[in-house]
């Protein structure tokens, strides 16, 4: 009953910018931590950035280039990516820790959005 849907991915040249969005919907009572992960071909999924109670955390590889934010009223999360590099190419996934009105608290994943950085 809970869905996370990412959008905003695409093809961008090195040095360019993209803004990813994640929208949560369903029988949501409360959203706790939220984060962005990515998985490149042949590599493990890795944490890119997270936000919990306004406190943000970033992977060293994206610090100063990416910015995570969320709009609690709209149940949305964003990832502003700038100065993109080819090594940022991956499928980006939204992740959230959500408590439903049925009072179960679980971890959810979106379906992913492809980001390709190439000239």
Backbone torsions as a table, in degrees:
resi	resn	phi	psi	omega
1	UNK	NA	-10.4	177.1
2	UNK	-106.8	133.2	177.5
3	UNK	-126.9	141.8	170.1
4	UNK	-118.5	125.2	-177.7
5	UNK	-124.7	121.1	178.0
6	UNK	-92.0	155.0	173.8
7	UNK	-154.6	165.0	175.2
8	UNK	104.7	-4.4	179.0
9	UNK	-72.5	172.0	178.9
10	UNK	161.6	-166.1	179.8
11	UNK	-99.8	130.3	-179.6
12	UNK	-141.4	149.1	178.5
13	UNK	-78.0	154.5	175.3
14	UNK	-54.2	136.9	-176.8
15	UNK	90.3	-8.8	-178.3
16	UNK	-83.3	-175.7	-176.8
17	UNK	-131.6	152.9	172.9
18	UNK	-145.6	153.1	175.1
19	UNK	-123.7	118.0	176.7
20	UNK	-93.3	146.6	175.8
21	UNK	-126.4	149.5	175.6
22	UNK	-133.2	123.5	179.8
23	UNK	-112.8	127.8	177.5
24	UNK	-100.2	139.2	178.8
25	UNK	-145.5	163.5	179.3
26	UNK	118.6	-162.1	-176.3
27	UNK	-82.6	72.0	-172.5
28	UNK	-100.7	123.6	174.9
29	UNK	-90.3	-45.0	-179.3
30	UNK	-157.2	145.2	175.6
31	UNK	-111.5	124.6	-179.3
32	UNK	-94.4	-116.5	-178.7
33	UNK	-71.1	149.0	174.8
34	UNK	-135.5	152.2	-179.3
35	UNK	-160.2	163.6	173.8
36	UNK	-112.5	133.7	175.0
37	UNK	-121.9	162.7	174.5
38	UNK	-142.9	154.5	178.1
39	UNK	-139.4	117.1	176.4
40	UNK	-91.1	157.4	179.9
41	UNK	-55.2	129.8	177.6
42	UNK	77.3	4.5	-178.5
43	UNK	-120.8	162.6	177.3
44	UNK	-77.5	153.9	174.9
45	UNK	-66.8	137.0	-177.4
46	UNK	-130.6	151.3	176.5
47	UNK	-73.9	131.3	176.3
48	UNK	-99.0	-50.3	-178.7
49	UNK	-160.4	151.9	177.3
50	UNK	-140.5	159.6	178.3
51	UNK	-144.3	126.2	-178.9
52	UNK	-139.4	121.4	-179.0
53	UNK	50.6	37.4	177.5
54	UNK	83.9	-6.5	179.6
55	UNK	-92.1	126.8	-177.3
56	UNK	-105.8	154.2	179.1
57	UNK	-142.6	137.5	-176.2
58	UNK	-130.0	147.9	169.0
59	UNK	-66.9	146.2	-178.4
60	UNK	-57.1	-33.0	-174.9
61	UNK	-69.5	-16.0	-176.8
62	UNK	-118.7	-4.9	179.9
63	UNK	-54.9	139.5	179.6
64	UNK	74.9	-7.7	177.7
65	UNK	-111.0	-32.2	-178.0
66	UNK	-110.8	151.5	177.2
67	UNK	-138.8	125.4	-179.9
68	UNK	-101.4	143.2	177.1
69	UNK	-151.6	167.1	178.0
70	UNK	-147.2	152.0	175.2
71	UNK	-117.4	101.8	-173.9
72	UNK	-65.8	-35.5	-179.8
73	UNK	-63.8	-38.3	-178.8
74	UNK	-91.1	-4.5	-177.5
75	UNK	56.5	47.2	-179.6
76	UNK	-127.6	154.2	176.4
77	UNK	-133.5	149.8	-176.7
78	UNK	-131.8	155.3	171.6
79	UNK	-135.0	108.2	175.8
80	UNK	-88.6	118.9	-176.9
81	UNK	-114.6	128.2	178.1
82	UNK	-131.8	169.6	-177.9
83	UNK	47.5	46.9	-175.4
84	UNK	-65.8	144.6	-178.9
85	UNK	-119.9	157.2	177.5
86	UNK	-55.4	-31.8	-179.8
87	UNK	-72.5	-6.3	173.6
88	UNK	-83.0	-6.8	179.3
89	UNK	-62.5	125.1	-176.9
90	UNK	-178.1	171.6	166.3
91	UNK	-88.9	126.9	-178.2
92	UNK	-102.1	130.3	-176.3
93	UNK	-117.1	140.3	172.7
94	UNK	-90.1	140.2	179.1
95	UNK	-136.2	140.3	-179.7
96	UNK	-149.6	147.5	175.8
97	UNK	-100.7	110.3	-168.8
98	UNK	-126.4	138.0	172.6
99	UNK	-106.4	127.8	-178.9
100	UNK	-90.0	171.9	177.1
101	UNK	-66.0	-19.3	174.1
102	UNK	-77.9	0.9	175.3
103	UNK	73.2	14.1	173.2
104	UNK	-89.0	140.3	179.5
105	UNK	-114.5	120.1	-176.2
106	UNK	-138.8	166.5	177.1
107	UNK	-99.9	132.7	-176.5
108	UNK	-123.4	152.0	177.1
109	UNK	-124.0	146.8	169.9
110	UNK	-84.1	179.7	-175.8
111	UNK	-85.9	-12.8	177.6
112	UNK	96.6	151.4	175.5
113	UNK	-135.4	135.4	-175.6
114	UNK	-81.1	131.2	171.7
115	UNK	-118.9	122.5	179.4
116	UNK	-123.1	122.8	179.2
117	UNK	-110.4	109.8	-175.2
118	UNK	-158.4	148.1	175.1
119	UNK	-92.6	NA	NA
